[in-house]
Amino acid sequence: MAHKKTIIAITVLLIIGAVAWSLAAGQTVDQRGVLSGNVLSNGLVAAGAAAREGDILVYVETITGPAVAVRANVDGVVREVLVRPGDKVRAGDILVRIEPAKR
């Protein structure tokens, strides 16, 4: 009987953990690039930085020169920067993740 209770308790804890993880993972907004090119270090946002809608997050080098690859589409805090200077990115790639500000 004690063995069954242990299994049930572990199962419940795993379910609670999975639900908490899925809720936490869904709290960021992916910021997708609109241009292809090589990521520039100039103007690259850092994790932990505050972002306001419209802020430039990443520049890339294109055949016509430096250009904005992605702007913030929400106010919040940058949680992840998925690129580094020199990385090649394509339009549609996820470059940054922002945790939206609580309203």
Contacts in CASP RR format, 6 or more apart in sequence:
PFRMAT RR
TARGET T0000
AUTHOR 0000-0000-0000
METHOD contacts of the structure
MODEL  1
MAHKKTIIAITVLLIIGAVAWSLAAGQTVDQRGVLSGNVLSNGLVAAGAA
AREGDILVYVETITGPAVAVRANVDGVVREVLVRPGDKVRAGDILVRIEP
AKR
27 99 0 8 1.000
27 100 0 8 1.000
28 79 0 8 1.000
28 80 0 8 1.000
28 97 0 8 1.000
28 98 0 8 1.000
28 99 0 8 1.000
29 73 0 8 1.000
29 74 0 8 1.000
29 97 0 8 1.000
29 98 0 8 1.000
29 99 0 8 1.000
29 100 0 8 1.000
30 94 0 8 1.000
30 96 0 8 1.000
30 97 0 8 1.000
31 57 0 8 1.000
31 70 0 8 1.000
31 71 0 8 1.000
31 72 0 8 1.000
31 73 0 8 1.000
31 94 0 8 1.000
31 95 0 8 1.000
31 96 0 8 1.000
31 97 0 8 1.000
31 98 0 8 1.000
32 70 0 8 1.000
32 91 0 8 1.000
32 92 0 8 1.000
32 93 0 8 1.000
32 94 0 8 1.000
32 95 0 8 1.000
33 58 0 8 1.000
33 69 0 8 1.000
33 70 0 8 1.000
33 89 0 8 1.000
33 91 0 8 1.000
33 92 0 8 1.000
33 93 0 8 1.000
33 94 0 8 1.000
33 95 0 8 1.000
34 68 0 8 1.000
34 69 0 8 1.000
34 70 0 8 1.000
34 91 0 8 1.000
34 92 0 8 1.000
35 60 0 8 1.000
35 62 0 8 1.000
35 67 0 8 1.000
35 68 0 8 1.000
35 69 0 8 1.000
35 91 0 8 1.000
36 60 0 8 1.000
36 62 0 8 1.000
36 88 0 8 1.000
36 89 0 8 1.000
36 90 0 8 1.000
36 91 0 8 1.000
37 60 0 8 1.000
37 61 0 8 1.000
37 62 0 8 1.000
37 69 0 8 1.000
37 88 0 8 1.000
37 89 0 8 1.000
37 90 0 8 1.000
38 60 0 8 1.000
38 61 0 8 1.000
38 86 0 8 1.000
38 87 0 8 1.000
38 88 0 8 1.000
38 89 0 8 1.000
39 58 0 8 1.000
39 59 0 8 1.000
39 60 0 8 1.000
39 69 0 8 1.000
39 83 0 8 1.000
39 84 0 8 1.000
39 85 0 8 1.000
39 86 0 8 1.000
39 87 0 8 1.000
39 88 0 8 1.000
39 89 0 8 1.000
39 95 0 8 1.000
40 59 0 8 1.000
40 60 0 8 1.000
40 61 0 8 1.000
40 66 0 8 1.000
40 85 0 8 1.000
40 86 0 8 1.000
41 85 0 8 1.000
41 86 0 8 1.000
42 59 0 8 1.000
42 66 0 8 1.000
43 56 0 8 1.000
43 58 0 8 1.000
43 59 0 8 1.000
44 57 0 8 1.000
44 58 0 8 1.000
44 59 0 8 1.000
44 81 0 8 1.000
44 83 0 8 1.000
44 85 0 8 1.000
45 51 0 8 1.000
45 55 0 8 1.000
45 56 0 8 1.000
45 57 0 8 1.000
45 58 0 8 1.000
45 78 0 8 1.000
45 81 0 8 1.000
45 96 0 8 1.000
46 78 0 8 1.000
46 81 0 8 1.000
47 78 0 8 1.000
47 79 0 8 1.000
47 80 0 8 1.000
47 81 0 8 1.000
48 77 0 8 1.000
48 78 0 8 1.000
48 79 0 8 1.000
49 77 0 8 1.000
49 78 0 8 1.000
50 76 0 8 1.000
50 77 0 8 1.000
50 78 0 8 1.000
51 57 0 8 1.000
51 72 0 8 1.000
51 74 0 8 1.000
51 75 0 8 1.000
51 76 0 8 1.000
51 77 0 8 1.000
51 78 0 8 1.000
51 98 0 8 1.000
52 72 0 8 1.000
52 75 0 8 1.000
52 76 0 8 1.000
53 72 0 8 1.000
53 73 0 8 1.000
53 74 0 8 1.000
53 75 0 8 1.000
54 71 0 8 1.000
54 72 0 8 1.000
54 73 0 8 1.000
55 71 0 8 1.000
55 72 0 8 1.000
56 68 0 8 1.000
56 70 0 8 1.000
56 71 0 8 1.000
57 69 0 8 1.000
57 70 0 8 1.000
57 71 0 8 1.000
57 72 0 8 1.000
57 78 0 8 1.000
57 95 0 8 1.000
57 96 0 8 1.000
58 68 0 8 1.000
58 69 0 8 1.000
58 70 0 8 1.000
58 83 0 8 1.000
58 89 0 8 1.000
58 95 0 8 1.000
58 96 0 8 1.000
59 66 0 8 1.000
59 67 0 8 1.000
59 68 0 8 1.000
59 69 0 8 1.000
60 66 0 8 1.000
60 67 0 8 1.000
60 69 0 8 1.000
60 89 0 8 1.000
61 67 0 8 1.000
69 89 0 8 1.000
69 95 0 8 1.000
70 95 0 8 1.000
70 96 0 8 1.000
72 96 0 8 1.000
72 98 0 8 1.000
74 98 0 8 1.000
74 100 0 8 1.000
74 101 0 8 1.000
75 100 0 8 1.000
75 101 0 8 1.000
76 98 0 8 1.000
76 99 0 8 1.000
76 100 0 8 1.000
76 101 0 8 1.000
77 98 0 8 1.000
77 99 0 8 1.000
77 101 0 8 1.000
78 96 0 8 1.000
78 97 0 8 1.000
78 98 0 8 1.000
79 97 0 8 1.000
79 98 0 8 1.000
79 99 0 8 1.000
80 96 0 8 1.000
80 97 0 8 1.000
81 95 0 8 1.000
81 96 0 8 1.000
82 94 0 8 1.000
82 95 0 8 1.000
82 96 0 8 1.000
82 97 0 8 1.000
83 89 0 8 1.000
83 93 0 8 1.000
83 95 0 8 1.000
83 96 0 8 1.000
89 95 0 8 1.000
END
